[in-house]
Amino acid sequence: MNTPRVRIQHEDFDVGREIAALRAGDAAVGAVASFIGTVRERSDGGSADTTRMELEHYPGMTERAIEAMIDAAQQRFDIRGVRIVHRVGALAPGDQIVLVVVSSAHRGDAFAACQFLMDYLKTQAPFWKKEHRPDGSAAWVDARVADDAALERWGLKSGNAA
Amino acid sequence: MKVTVRYFAALREALGAEESVQLAGATTLGALRDQLIAASPRHADALRRGRALRCALNQALVDESVALEDGAEVAFFPPVTGG
C-alpha cells in the first residue's frame, strides 16, 4: 500500500509512528531527520499570550503545493522518502502543528532536505494562522521577511512577506 | 468569460469565501483585480494596490500578468503563515 506523502489533518500526529512508516521496508535508509513545529505561548513581538490558534488552508492547493516541494527536494538532494503532516483547525499553545520527516542513505542530505522543505513550506504553502488572545481579540499572524530570506538562501525566489 | 474567485484568511472575512465573476473584458489576473476593486468599497479596501497579496490560478501561485480562461479558479489571499 502506498501511503500519501502529504497529509493535512485536524488530528494530532505521532512522530514515532510516522518515522517507522517511512523507514519500513527500505533497507537503504541510513539516516532519518525530522522537524516538528509547535504553537508558541506568545508570538514574536506579541504583547499578550495566545490562548488559541486557528489554522486555515486552501484545500487542494495545499496538497499540490507541498507535493511539488517534495519533488523539488528529491531532485536537489539524494533522499529516499519524505512524509509531511500539517494540522489545520483549532490548536492550543504547545500543540504540534507541522511534521517533516526525510529519510536518506546518509545524514547530510536528510538534514538539508528537511530544512529546505520547511523553508519552502513556510513561504509557499497556503496556510494562515490566526491568534486569539485572553481579552477575546484575535489577529492574523504577519508573514516574516526572515522566512523569505531563508528560502532565498536555497536560490529560490520567495515573494511572500515582501 | 466567467471565473470563480476564492478568498482566504483576512480576505475571506472581508469578502466571503467565494464569488462567481463575469469578466468585462479583463483578460489577466491583474485586470480582474482592478475590476473587483471597482465593484464595491469592501472590495476596494480588501484588494487595494499596495496591500501585500498573493494570487493563485487553478491552485498554483502566479503573478498578476497571467492570462485567464473561462471557468478558471482564481484565488486572492494574504502572505502565507503556515509551518
gemmi code that builds the backbone of each chain (N, CA, C; Angstrom):
import gemmi

chains = {
    "A": [
        ("MET", (0.845, -1.196, 0.000), (0.000, 0.000, 0.000), (0.879, 1.244, 0.000)),
        ("ASN", (0.499, 2.209, -0.799), (1.256, 3.455, -0.864), (0.655, 4.496, 0.070)),
        ("THR", (1.412, 4.891, 1.083), (0.920, 5.919, 1.999), (1.162, 7.285, 1.361)),
        ("PRO", (0.188, 8.199, 1.440), (0.425, 9.522, 0.845), (1.591, 10.238, 1.527)),
        ("ARG", (2.337, 11.018, 0.711), (3.496, 11.746, 1.259), (3.057, 12.970, 2.043)),
        ("VAL", (1.865, 13.477, 1.734), (1.384, 14.719, 2.355), (0.022, 14.473, 2.983)),
        ("ARG", (-0.127, 14.896, 4.233), (-1.443, 14.817, 4.870), (-1.763, 16.141, 5.551)),
        ("ILE", (-2.972, 16.642, 5.319), (-3.476, 17.821, 6.011), (-4.602, 17.310, 6.896)),
        ("GLN", (-4.520, 17.554, 8.194), (-5.497, 16.933, 9.084), (-5.721, 17.762, 10.338)),
        ("HIS", (-6.883, 17.562, 10.957), (-7.173, 18.214, 12.229), (-6.473, 17.494, 13.384)),
        ("GLU", (-6.374, 16.162, 13.283), (-5.875, 15.358, 14.393), (-4.377, 15.567, 14.601)),
        ("ASP", (-3.933, 15.264, 15.819), (-2.512, 15.285, 16.150), (-1.811, 14.133, 15.405)),
        ("PHE", (-0.464, 14.175, 15.430), (0.301, 13.098, 14.789), (1.313, 12.554, 15.777)),
        ("ASP", (1.791, 11.337, 15.485), (2.766, 10.652, 16.339), (4.053, 10.497, 15.529)),
        ("VAL", (5.083, 11.265, 15.912), (6.317, 11.282, 15.117), (6.942, 9.891, 15.022)),
        ("GLY", (6.867, 9.124, 16.100), (7.454, 7.781, 16.102), (6.804, 6.888, 15.064)),
        ("ARG", (5.483, 6.977, 15.008), (4.752, 6.153, 14.046), (5.056, 6.594, 12.606)),
        ("GLU", (5.178, 7.902, 12.400), (5.450, 8.402, 11.041), (6.849, 7.973, 10.578)),
        ("ILE", (7.815, 8.044, 11.490), (9.180, 7.637, 11.134), (9.224, 6.141, 10.839)),
        ("ALA", (8.556, 5.363, 11.676), (8.549, 3.909, 11.470), (7.942, 3.581, 10.109)),
        ("ALA", (6.866, 4.280, 9.748), (6.196, 4.009, 8.473), (7.100, 4.369, 7.299)),
        ("LEU", (7.851, 5.458, 7.456), (8.720, 5.904, 6.363), (9.906, 4.962, 6.170)),
        ("ARG", (10.418, 4.414, 7.297), (11.574, 3.519, 7.217), (11.203, 2.111, 6.780)),
        ("ALA", (9.946, 1.737, 7.028), (9.518, 0.346, 6.845), (9.867, -0.172, 5.451)),
        ("GLY", (10.574, -1.269, 5.402), (10.837, -1.953, 4.146), (11.890, -1.285, 3.277)),
        ("ASP", (12.589, -0.275, 3.770), (13.625, 0.372, 2.964), (14.977, 0.192, 3.649)),
        ("ALA", (15.672, -0.863, 3.266), (16.928, -1.210, 3.920), (18.067, -0.276, 3.525)),
        ("ALA", (17.847, 0.575, 2.497), (18.894, 1.512, 2.064), (18.957, 2.743, 2.961)),
        ("VAL", (17.953, 2.921, 3.830), (17.930, 4.096, 4.701), (18.995, 3.972, 5.776)),
        ("GLY", (19.825, 5.024, 5.891), (20.824, 5.058, 6.946), (20.678, 6.283, 7.820)),
        ("ALA", (19.727, 7.174, 7.477), (19.555, 8.416, 8.234), (18.110, 8.893, 8.111)),
        ("VAL", (17.590, 9.380, 9.229), (16.256, 9.975, 9.223), (16.332, 11.297, 9.981)),
        ("ALA", (15.917, 12.385, 9.334), (15.860, 13.687, 10.007), (14.396, 14.111, 10.088)),
        ("SER", (14.038, 14.716, 11.228), (12.652, 15.180, 11.345), (12.617, 16.563, 11.961)),
        ("PHE", (11.566, 17.306, 11.635), (11.324, 18.621, 12.221), (9.875, 18.670, 12.665)),
        ("ILE", (9.654, 19.222, 13.867), (8.286, 19.438, 14.341), (8.144, 20.908, 14.713)),
        ("GLY", (7.125, 21.564, 14.168), (6.793, 22.938, 14.559), (5.643, 22.880, 15.552)),
        ("THR", (5.732, 23.731, 16.598), (4.691, 23.722, 17.638), (4.160, 25.142, 17.878)),
        ("VAL", (3.030, 25.236, 18.535), (2.420, 26.536, 18.821), (3.116, 27.164, 20.029)),
        ("ARG", (3.685, 28.382, 19.814), (4.321, 29.119, 20.911), (3.258, 29.731, 21.811)),
        ("GLU", (3.656, 29.935, 23.086), (2.745, 30.578, 24.024), (2.521, 32.039, 23.636)),
        ("ARG", (3.568, 32.644, 23.068), (3.496, 34.053, 22.692), (4.222, 34.244, 21.383)),
        ("SER", (3.604, 34.941, 20.422), (4.248, 35.096, 19.125), (5.352, 36.136, 19.213)),
        ("ASP", (6.254, 36.123, 18.232), (7.364, 37.083, 18.210), (6.816, 38.498, 18.271)),
        ("GLY", (7.290, 39.288, 19.215), (6.862, 40.677, 19.300), (5.444, 40.835, 19.826)),
        ("GLY", (4.800, 39.734, 20.169), (3.429, 39.802, 20.671), (3.393, 40.354, 22.083)),
        ("SER", (2.299, 41.038, 22.424), (2.211, 41.657, 23.741), (1.330, 40.838, 24.681)),
        ("ALA", (0.703, 39.799, 24.169), (-0.168, 39.003, 25.025), (-0.027, 37.534, 24.660)),
        ("ASP", (-0.357, 36.683, 25.596), (-0.301, 35.255, 25.340), (-1.344, 34.865, 24.297)),
        ("THR", (-1.049, 33.788, 23.611), (-2.011, 33.219, 22.673), (-2.804, 32.158, 23.420)),
        ("THR", (-4.117, 32.300, 23.425), (-4.922, 31.284, 24.099), (-5.303, 30.169, 23.139)),
        ("ARG", (-5.384, 30.532, 21.854), (-5.833, 29.566, 20.865), (-5.319, 30.016, 19.515)),
        ("MET", (-4.976, 29.076, 18.678), (-4.509, 29.376, 17.328), (-5.436, 28.679, 16.348)),
        ("GLU", (-5.810, 29.407, 15.302), (-6.635, 28.802, 14.269), (-5.836, 28.737, 12.987)),
        ("LEU", (-5.841, 27.594, 12.358), (-5.091, 27.424, 11.113), (-6.039, 27.157, 9.964)),
        ("GLU", (-5.976, 28.039, 8.968), (-6.810, 27.899, 7.769), (-5.922, 27.464, 6.611)),
        ("HIS", (-6.487, 26.749, 5.647), (-5.696, 26.413, 4.460), (-6.582, 26.426, 3.225)),
        ("TYR", (-5.963, 26.223, 2.085), (-6.644, 26.211, 0.791), (-6.675, 24.754, 0.346)),
        ("PRO", (-7.777, 24.051, 0.653), (-7.818, 22.608, 0.369), (-7.553, 22.348, -1.110)),
        ("GLY", (-6.795, 21.342, -1.391), (-6.449, 21.022, -2.781), (-5.147, 21.688, -3.177)),
        ("MET", (-5.112, 23.009, -3.125), (-3.873, 23.698, -3.479), (-2.755, 23.365, -2.490)),
        ("THR", (-3.111, 23.261, -1.215), (-2.096, 22.974, -0.204), (-1.370, 21.669, -0.525)),
        ("GLU", (-2.147, 20.630, -0.786), (-1.549, 19.326, -1.073), (-0.700, 19.390, -2.347)),
        ("ARG", (-1.224, 20.057, -3.371), (-0.476, 20.152, -4.632), (0.830, 20.913, -4.448)),
        ("ALA", (0.766, 21.998, -3.692), (1.963, 22.813, -3.471), (3.035, 22.011, -2.738)),
        ("ILE", (2.624, 21.278, -1.712), (3.618, 20.535, -0.918), (4.165, 19.348, -1.715)),
        ("GLU", (3.309, 18.701, -2.493), (3.795, 17.620, -3.365), (4.888, 18.149, -4.308)),
        ("ALA", (4.663, 19.345, -4.855), (5.652, 19.928, -5.772), (6.956, 20.237, -5.036)),
        ("MET", (6.850, 20.666, -3.768), (8.050, 20.934, -2.969), (8.847, 19.649, -2.749)),
        ("ILE", (8.134, 18.553, -2.499), (8.819, 17.274, -2.277), (9.515, 16.833, -3.561)),
        ("ASP", (8.863, 17.027, -4.704), (9.516, 16.707, -5.986), (10.793, 17.528, -6.151)),
        ("ALA", (10.721, 18.807, -5.792), (11.901, 19.671, -5.896), (13.009, 19.192, -4.963)),
        ("ALA", (12.642, 18.760, -3.762), (13.639, 18.262, -2.795), (14.289, 16.988, -3.325)),
        ("GLN", (13.502, 16.144, -3.982), (14.064, 14.883, -4.475), (15.002, 15.097, -5.654)),
        ("GLN", (14.781, 16.187, -6.405), (15.717, 16.495, -7.492), (17.024, 17.066, -6.957)),
        ("ARG", (16.914, 17.784, -5.832), (18.046, 18.539, -5.322), (18.941, 17.721, -4.391)),
        ("PHE", (18.321, 16.780, -3.674), (19.050, 16.014, -2.656), (18.927, 14.515, -2.931)),
        ("ASP", (19.900, 13.777, -2.388), (19.863, 12.326, -2.520), (19.090, 11.771, -1.325)),
        ("ILE", (17.771, 11.726, -1.468), (16.935, 11.282, -0.345), (16.063, 10.104, -0.762)),
        ("ARG", (15.593, 9.356, 0.219), (14.813, 8.143, -0.043), (13.305, 8.432, 0.037)),
        ("GLY", (12.871, 8.972, 1.155), (11.430, 9.177, 1.346), (11.145, 10.449, 2.119)),
        ("VAL", (9.926, 10.967, 1.957), (9.508, 12.187, 2.660), (8.078, 11.994, 3.159)),
        ("ARG", (7.846, 12.473, 4.348), (6.478, 12.499, 4.879), (6.249, 13.888, 5.479)),
        ("ILE", (5.174, 14.551, 5.075), (4.832, 15.854, 5.653), (3.392, 15.814, 6.158)),
        ("VAL", (3.202, 16.179, 7.419), (1.869, 16.259, 8.014), (1.693, 17.682, 8.531)),
        ("HIS", (0.601, 18.335, 8.169), (0.328, 19.694, 8.660), (-1.077, 19.722, 9.218)),
        ("ARG", (-1.207, 20.241, 10.429), (-2.535, 20.302, 11.045), (-3.242, 21.603, 10.685)),
        ("VAL", (-4.572, 21.564, 10.681), (-5.410, 22.747, 10.491), (-6.500, 22.732, 11.559)),
        ("GLY", (-7.202, 23.858, 11.692), (-8.269, 23.956, 12.684), (-7.789, 24.624, 13.952)),
        ("ALA", (-8.425, 24.321, 15.068), (-8.112, 24.978, 16.344), (-6.977, 24.256, 17.055)),
        ("LEU", (-5.929, 25.035, 17.424), (-4.787, 24.479, 18.145), (-4.528, 25.300, 19.400)),
        ("ALA", (-3.873, 24.691, 20.381), (-3.565, 25.372, 21.645), (-2.058, 25.479, 21.800)),
        ("PRO", (-1.572, 26.433, 22.648), (-0.127, 26.516, 22.883), (0.441, 25.149, 23.275)),
        ("GLY", (1.585, 24.826, 22.708), (2.213, 23.539, 22.978), (1.828, 22.461, 21.984)),
        ("ASP", (0.753, 22.662, 21.259), (0.331, 21.651, 20.278), (1.325, 21.552, 19.123)),
        ("GLN", (1.416, 20.390, 18.563), (2.202, 20.197, 17.340), (1.414, 20.764, 16.157)),
        ("ILE", (2.139, 21.448, 15.226), (1.490, 21.993, 14.025), (1.910, 21.215, 12.785)),
        ("VAL", (3.216, 21.049, 12.637), (3.724, 20.505, 11.367), (4.834, 19.499, 11.632)),
        ("LEU", (4.890, 18.487, 10.772), (5.940, 17.477, 10.842), (6.542, 17.278, 9.454)),
        ("VAL", (7.866, 17.324, 9.386), (8.577, 16.951, 8.163), (9.543, 15.828, 8.533)),
        ("VAL", (9.471, 14.720, 7.832), (10.405, 13.614, 8.040), (11.040, 13.269, 6.704)),
        ("VAL", (12.369, 13.154, 6.705), (13.103, 12.808, 5.482), (14.028, 11.636, 5.782)),
        ("SER", (14.022, 10.634, 4.927), (14.964, 9.523, 5.070), (15.942, 9.546, 3.900)),
        ("SER", (17.176, 9.136, 4.184), (18.199, 9.088, 3.143), (19.257, 8.067, 3.542)),
        ("ALA", (20.213, 7.867, 2.658), (21.281, 6.916, 2.965), (22.227, 7.492, 4.020)),
        ("HIS", (22.497, 8.815, 3.909), (23.449, 9.461, 4.815), (22.847, 10.744, 5.378)),
        ("ARG", (23.371, 11.202, 6.515), (22.700, 12.277, 7.256), (22.658, 13.624, 6.525)),
        ("GLY", (23.701, 13.933, 5.748), (23.796, 15.273, 5.154), (22.563, 15.628, 4.334)),
        ("ASP", (22.164, 14.740, 3.460), (21.016, 15.023, 2.605), (19.708, 15.039, 3.404)),
        ("ALA", (19.620, 14.206, 4.428), (18.393, 14.190, 5.244), (18.237, 15.520, 5.980)),
        ("PHE", (19.320, 15.998, 6.625), (19.269, 17.298, 7.325), (18.923, 18.422, 6.350)),
        ("ALA", (19.635, 18.470, 5.229), (19.461, 19.581, 4.286), (18.067, 19.579, 3.678)),
        ("ALA", (17.582, 18.406, 3.281), (16.265, 18.340, 2.649), (15.169, 18.717, 3.635)),
        ("CYS", (15.349, 18.341, 4.896), (14.356, 18.671, 5.931), (14.259, 20.201, 6.083)),
        ("GLN", (15.408, 20.865, 6.143), (15.410, 22.320, 6.257), (14.872, 22.993, 4.990)),
        ("PHE", (15.283, 22.487, 3.836), (14.790, 23.007, 2.560), (13.265, 22.932, 2.506)),
        ("LEU", (12.710, 21.800, 2.886), (11.255, 21.624, 2.814), (10.530, 22.562, 3.778)),
        ("MET", (11.077, 22.758, 4.973), (10.424, 23.686, 5.904), (10.530, 25.126, 5.411)),
        ("ASP", (11.697, 25.513, 4.890), (11.860, 26.873, 4.361), (10.885, 27.112, 3.213)),
        ("TYR", (10.707, 26.120, 2.391), (9.801, 26.201, 1.249), (8.349, 26.318, 1.739)),
        ("LEU", (7.998, 25.407, 2.645), (6.608, 25.350, 3.130), (6.182, 26.656, 3.822)),
        ("LYS", (7.103, 27.235, 4.603), (6.768, 28.442, 5.362), (6.296, 29.592, 4.470)),
        ("THR", (6.845, 29.671, 3.254), (6.548, 30.845, 2.416), (5.738, 30.528, 1.166)),
        ("GLN", (5.527, 29.242, 0.837), (4.855, 28.930, -0.431), (3.653, 27.992, -0.282)),
        ("ALA", (3.356, 27.526, 0.904), (2.181, 26.655, 1.065), (1.042, 27.491, 1.657)),
        ("PRO", (-0.165, 27.379, 1.084), (-1.259, 28.262, 1.500), (-1.924, 27.878, 2.830)),
        ("PHE", (-1.252, 28.299, 3.913), (-1.797, 28.187, 5.272), (-1.788, 29.583, 5.884)),
        ("TRP", (-2.732, 29.850, 6.778), (-2.767, 31.126, 7.500), (-3.098, 30.867, 8.958)),
        ("LYS", (-2.377, 31.568, 9.845), (-2.585, 31.408, 11.289), (-3.298, 32.625, 11.854)),
        ("LYS", (-4.253, 32.374, 12.728), (-4.906, 33.461, 13.457), (-4.753, 33.191, 14.947)),
        ("GLU", (-4.278, 34.215, 15.655), (-4.049, 34.058, 17.095), (-5.174, 34.702, 17.890)),
        ("HIS", (-5.659, 33.982, 18.863), (-6.682, 34.514, 19.781), (-6.027, 34.831, 21.113)),
        ("ARG", (-6.388, 35.975, 21.707), (-5.758, 36.462, 22.937), (-6.718, 36.337, 24.124)),
        ("PRO", (-6.175, 36.482, 25.338), (-7.017, 36.321, 26.535), (-8.166, 37.348, 26.602)),
        ("ASP", (-7.977, 38.542, 26.024), (-9.028, 39.559, 26.097), (-10.112, 39.364, 25.034)),
        ("GLY", (-10.012, 38.274, 24.295), (-11.052, 37.976, 23.303), (-10.737, 38.490, 21.908)),
        ("SER", (-9.679, 39.304, 21.786), (-9.316, 39.806, 20.459), (-8.582, 38.708, 19.670)),
        ("ALA", (-8.494, 38.918, 18.370), (-7.811, 37.948, 17.520), (-7.143, 38.680, 16.371)),
        ("ALA", (-6.049, 38.153, 15.889), (-5.340, 38.799, 14.777), (-4.659, 37.751, 13.910)),
        ("TRP", (-4.679, 38.006, 12.603), (-3.940, 37.154, 11.674), (-2.452, 37.400, 11.871)),
        ("VAL", (-1.674, 36.344, 11.853), (-0.232, 36.445, 12.036), (0.392, 37.059, 10.776)),
        ("ASP", (1.334, 37.980, 10.961), (2.037, 38.589, 9.830), (3.142, 37.666, 9.314)),
        ("ALA", (3.300, 37.644, 8.002), (4.403, 36.888, 7.405), (5.717, 37.571, 7.759)),
        ("ARG", (6.789, 36.788, 7.884), (8.085, 37.318, 8.288), (9.038, 37.383, 7.094)),
        ("VAL", (9.706, 38.528, 6.982), (10.701, 38.710, 5.917), (11.839, 37.692, 6.078)),
        ("ALA", (12.139, 37.346, 7.329), (13.212, 36.372, 7.584), (12.904, 35.025, 6.938)),
        ("ASP", (11.616, 34.702, 6.831), (11.253, 33.430, 6.190), (11.506, 33.487, 4.690)),
        ("ASP", (11.298, 34.652, 4.075), (11.638, 34.818, 2.651), (13.140, 34.619, 2.456)),
        ("ALA", (13.916, 35.236, 3.344), (15.383, 35.131, 3.242), (15.818, 33.678, 3.382)),
        ("ALA", (15.133, 32.932, 4.242), (15.501, 31.522, 4.450), (15.326, 30.723, 3.160)),
        ("LEU", (14.248, 30.991, 2.432), (14.046, 30.259, 1.170), (15.041, 30.723, 0.113)),
        ("GLU", (15.310, 32.035, 0.112), (16.191, 32.574, -0.931), (17.623, 32.095, -0.787)),
        ("ARG", (17.991, 31.666, 0.413), (19.325, 31.059, 0.596), (19.498, 29.804, -0.261)),
        ("TRP", (18.383, 29.166, -0.627), (18.454, 27.977, -1.490), (18.436, 28.364, -2.971)),
        ("GLY", (18.454, 29.659, -3.253), (18.444, 30.094, -4.645), (17.056, 30.169, -5.244)),
        ("LEU", (16.026, 30.158, -4.414), (14.653, 30.240, -4.904), (14.033, 31.569, -4.492)),
        ("LYS", (13.245, 32.150, -5.388), (12.577, 33.401, -5.082), (11.372, 33.122, -4.192)),
        ("SER", (11.175, 33.953, -3.167), (10.058, 33.714, -2.245), (8.861, 34.611, -2.554)),
        ("GLY", (9.058, 35.952, -2.388), (7.972, 36.875, -2.708), (6.761, 36.754, -1.817)),
        ("ASN", (6.939, 36.348, -0.566), (5.774, 36.196, 0.311), (5.544, 37.446, 1.149)),
        ("ALA", (6.390, 37.677, 2.144), (6.185, 38.821, 3.049), (6.498, 40.154, 2.367)),
        ("ALA", (7.412, 40.109, 1.400), (7.874, 41.328, 0.753), (6.777, 42.035, 0.040)),
    ],
    "B": [
        ("MET", (-16.693, 35.742, -20.447), (-15.965, 34.700, -19.707), (-16.247, 34.853, -18.217)),
        ("LYS", (-16.354, 33.695, -17.570), (-16.743, 33.675, -16.162), (-15.677, 32.912, -15.363)),
        ("VAL", (-15.307, 33.440, -14.215), (-14.335, 32.749, -13.362), (-14.866, 32.678, -11.932)),
        ("THR", (-14.339, 31.735, -11.183), (-14.646, 31.643, -9.754), (-13.505, 32.295, -8.995)),
        ("VAL", (-13.834, 33.188, -8.075), (-12.813, 33.850, -7.272), (-12.967, 33.404, -5.826)),
        ("ARG", (-11.870, 32.899, -5.252), (-11.895, 32.435, -3.861), (-10.998, 33.337, -3.016)),
        ("TYR", (-11.413, 33.509, -1.756), (-10.655, 34.350, -0.817), (-10.342, 33.533, 0.427)),
        ("PHE", (-9.199, 33.839, 1.040), (-8.808, 33.125, 2.252), (-8.350, 34.106, 3.332)),
        ("ALA", (-8.419, 33.617, 4.575), (-7.947, 34.349, 5.758), (-8.638, 35.714, 5.861)),
        ("ALA", (-7.871, 36.805, 6.014), (-8.487, 38.120, 6.224), (-9.356, 38.533, 5.031)),
        ("LEU", (-8.981, 38.114, 3.829), (-9.799, 38.461, 2.651), (-11.136, 37.721, 2.668)),
        ("ARG", (-11.123, 36.481, 3.139), (-12.369, 35.718, 3.258), (-13.302, 36.398, 4.267)),
        ("GLU", (-12.708, 36.883, 5.368), (-13.542, 37.561, 6.370), (-14.170, 38.829, 5.798)),
        ("ALA", (-13.453, 39.499, 4.908), (-13.955, 40.761, 4.356), (-14.915, 40.555, 3.184)),
        ("LEU", (-14.686, 39.526, 2.378), (-15.412, 39.416, 1.105), (-16.207, 38.133, 0.937)),
        ("GLY", (-16.115, 37.226, 1.910), (-16.767, 35.927, 1.751), (-15.813, 34.931, 1.126)),
        ("ALA", (-16.206, 33.655, 1.114), (-15.286, 32.597, 0.697), (-15.114, 32.533, -0.815)),
        ("GLU", (-16.144, 32.918, -1.550), (-16.117, 32.641, -2.981), (-17.150, 33.481, -3.701)),
        ("GLU", (-16.850, 33.881, -4.918), (-17.863, 34.518, -5.753), (-17.589, 34.183, -7.216)),
        ("SER", (-18.664, 34.238, -7.987), (-18.549, 33.993, -9.412), (-18.518, 35.355, -10.093)),
        ("VAL", (-17.562, 35.552, -10.997), (-17.378, 36.871, -11.593), (-17.414, 36.771, -13.115)),
        ("GLN", (-18.244, 37.607, -13.696), (-18.302, 37.731, -15.150), (-17.265, 38.776, -15.545)),
        ("LEU", (-16.342, 38.410, -16.393), (-15.281, 39.352, -16.735), (-15.714, 40.285, -17.857)),
        ("ALA", (-15.600, 41.561, -17.543), (-15.956, 42.569, -18.536), (-14.690, 42.988, -19.266)),
        ("GLY", (-14.221, 42.153, -20.130), (-13.050, 42.497, -20.928), (-11.720, 42.205, -20.255)),
        ("ALA", (-11.729, 41.884, -18.963), (-10.474, 41.607, -18.270), (-9.890, 40.294, -18.759)),
        ("THR", (-8.617, 40.279, -19.071), (-8.027, 39.053, -19.601), (-6.857, 38.557, -18.765)),
        ("THR", (-6.389, 39.378, -17.845), (-5.314, 38.929, -16.965), (-5.810, 38.967, -15.525)),
        ("LEU", (-5.047, 38.300, -14.658), (-5.427, 38.272, -13.252), (-5.367, 39.685, -12.643)),
        ("GLY", (-4.403, 40.475, -13.075), (-4.308, 41.846, -12.583), (-5.500, 42.694, -13.003)),
        ("ALA", (-5.980, 42.472, -14.239), (-7.147, 43.208, -14.722), (-8.398, 42.786, -13.948)),
        ("LEU", (-8.461, 41.501, -13.593), (-9.573, 41.020, -12.756), (-9.538, 41.717, -11.394)),
        ("ARG", (-8.339, 41.852, -10.819), (-8.215, 42.540, -9.530), (-8.734, 43.973, -9.649)),
        ("ASP", (-8.361, 44.655, -10.733), (-8.844, 46.023, -10.951), (-10.368, 46.069, -11.055)),
        ("GLN", (-10.930, 45.090, -11.772), (-12.391, 45.051, -11.915), (-13.062, 44.840, -10.556)),
        ("LEU", (-12.482, 43.953, -9.741), (-13.052, 43.689, -8.414), (-12.944, 44.923, -7.517)),
        ("ILE", (-11.793, 45.626, -7.608), (-11.592, 46.841, -6.804), (-12.693, 47.855, -7.098)),
        ("ALA", (-13.131, 47.876, -8.353), (-14.170, 48.830, -8.755), (-15.571, 48.359, -8.372)),
        ("ALA", (-15.673, 47.105, -7.891), (-17.007, 46.518, -7.682), (-17.712, 47.036, -6.439)),
        ("SER", (-16.967, 47.301, -5.353), (-17.600, 47.777, -4.115), (-16.530, 48.366, -3.204)),
        ("PRO", (-16.919, 49.201, -2.255), (-15.932, 49.740, -1.311), (-15.241, 48.638, -0.503)),
        ("ARG", (-15.967, 47.573, -0.170), (-15.350, 46.458, 0.564), (-14.253, 45.818, -0.283)),
        ("HIS", (-14.544, 45.582, -1.559), (-13.536, 45.019, -2.456), (-12.360, 45.986, -2.614)),
        ("ALA", (-12.690, 47.260, -2.758), (-11.640, 48.265, -2.971), (-10.646, 48.261, -1.818)),
        ("ASP", (-11.176, 48.102, -0.593), (-10.294, 48.087, 0.574), (-9.510, 46.776, 0.669)),
        ("ALA", (-10.209, 45.659, 0.511), (-9.562, 44.349, 0.709), (-8.506, 44.058, -0.353)),
        ("LEU", (-8.737, 44.537, -1.583), (-7.849, 44.186, -2.694), (-6.972, 45.350, -3.141)),
        ("ARG", (-6.944, 46.422, -2.352), (-6.267, 47.657, -2.762), (-4.808, 47.407, -3.156)),
        ("ARG", (-4.378, 48.191, -4.121), (-2.976, 48.142, -4.551), (-2.097, 48.612, -3.399)),
        ("GLY", (-0.953, 47.997, -3.262), (-0.083, 48.378, -2.159), (-0.247, 47.456, -0.977)),
        ("ARG", (-1.380, 46.743, -0.916), (-1.533, 45.744, 0.132), (-0.848, 44.468, -0.347)),
        ("ALA", (-0.074, 43.846, 0.538), (0.619, 42.617, 0.158), (-0.400, 41.504, -0.028)),
        ("LEU", (-0.560, 41.046, -1.248), (-1.491, 39.968, -1.558), (-0.787, 38.964, -2.453)),
        ("ARG", (-1.195, 37.714, -2.337), (-0.708, 36.718, -3.277), (-1.904, 36.170, -4.042)),
        ("CYS", (-1.638, 35.632, -5.215), (-2.751, 35.117, -6.006), (-2.393, 33.779, -6.629)),
        ("ALA", (-3.446, 33.006, -6.883), (-3.280, 31.688, -7.485), (-4.245, 31.551, -8.646)),
        ("LEU", (-3.818, 30.799, -9.661), (-4.686, 30.447, -10.785), (-4.733, 28.925, -10.841)),
        ("ASN", (-5.940, 28.390, -10.771), (-6.131, 26.934, -10.765), (-5.199, 26.257, -9.759)),
        ("GLN", (-5.131, 26.848, -8.570), (-4.433, 26.277, -7.409), (-2.919, 26.229, -7.559)),
        ("ALA", (-2.360, 27.151, -8.340), (-0.910, 27.312, -8.389), (-0.599, 28.801, -8.232)),
        ("LEU", (0.441, 29.129, -7.444), (0.827, 30.519, -7.258), (1.241, 31.120, -8.595)),
        ("VAL", (0.773, 32.328, -8.866), (1.112, 33.018, -10.119), (1.300, 34.503, -9.811)),
        ("ASP", (1.796, 35.258, -10.791), (1.757, 36.708, -10.626), (0.624, 37.267, -11.489)),
        ("GLU", (0.380, 38.552, -11.337), (-0.846, 39.131, -11.891), (-0.842, 39.248, -13.409)),
        ("SER", (0.284, 39.012, -14.044), (0.333, 39.141, -15.501), (-0.261, 37.919, -16.200)),
        ("VAL", (-0.583, 36.878, -15.447), (-1.034, 35.627, -16.065), (-2.405, 35.821, -16.731)),
        ("ALA", (-2.601, 35.165, -17.886), (-3.859, 35.265, -18.627), (-4.913, 34.336, -18.029)),
        ("LEU", (-6.157, 34.773, -18.067), (-7.263, 33.964, -17.533), (-8.002, 33.280, -18.672)),
        ("GLU", (-8.644, 32.144, -18.332), (-9.502, 31.492, -19.313), (-10.840, 31.183, -18.662)),
        ("ASP", (-11.841, 30.963, -19.503), (-13.189, 30.716, -18.999), (-13.181, 29.530, -18.035)),
        ("GLY", (-13.887, 29.689, -16.912), (-14.008, 28.604, -15.943), (-12.841, 28.504, -14.971)),
        ("ALA", (-11.890, 29.440, -15.056), (-10.715, 29.382, -14.187), (-11.092, 29.570, -12.716)),
        ("GLU", (-10.266, 28.983, -11.837), (-10.390, 29.217, -10.399), (-9.252, 30.142, -9.979)),
        ("VAL", (-9.638, 31.349, -9.583), (-8.654, 32.351, -9.155), (-8.775, 32.483, -7.641)),
        ("ALA", (-7.658, 32.735, -6.960), (-7.729, 32.978, -5.512), (-6.839, 34.152, -5.139)),
        ("PHE", (-7.331, 34.961, -4.196), (-6.549, 36.046, -3.600), (-6.423, 35.766, -2.105)),
        ("PHE", (-5.214, 35.966, -1.584), (-5.025, 35.719, -0.138), (-3.812, 36.492, 0.379)),
        ("PRO", (-3.741, 36.665, 1.701), (-2.585, 37.373, 2.279), (-1.332, 36.493, 2.181)),
        ("PRO", (-0.148, 37.070, 2.418), (1.060, 36.258, 2.528), (0.802, 35.075, 3.468)),
        ("VAL", (1.413, 33.943, 3.154), (1.100, 32.725, 3.903), (1.916, 32.647, 5.201)),
        ("THR", (1.341, 31.966, 6.194), (1.979, 31.926, 7.525), (1.872, 30.544, 8.161)),
        ("GLY", (2.025, 29.509, 7.360), (1.938, 28.154, 7.928), (3.239, 27.708, 8.542)),
        ("GLY", (3.295, 26.427, 8.859), (4.508, 25.805, 9.386), (4.696, 26.008, 10.854)),
    ],
}
model = gemmi.Model(1)
for chain_id, residues in chains.items():
    chain = gemmi.Chain(chain_id)
    for i, (resn, *xyz) in enumerate(residues, 1):
        res = gemmi.Residue()
        res.name, res.seqid = resn, gemmi.SeqId(i, " ")
        for name, pos in zip(("N", "CA", "C"), xyz):
            atom = gemmi.Atom()
            atom.name, atom.element = name, gemmi.Element(name[0])
            atom.pos, atom.b_iso = gemmi.Position(*pos), 0.0
            res.add_atom(atom)
        chain.add_residue(res)
    model.add_chain(chain)
structure = gemmi.Structure()
structure.add_model(model)
structure.setup_entities()
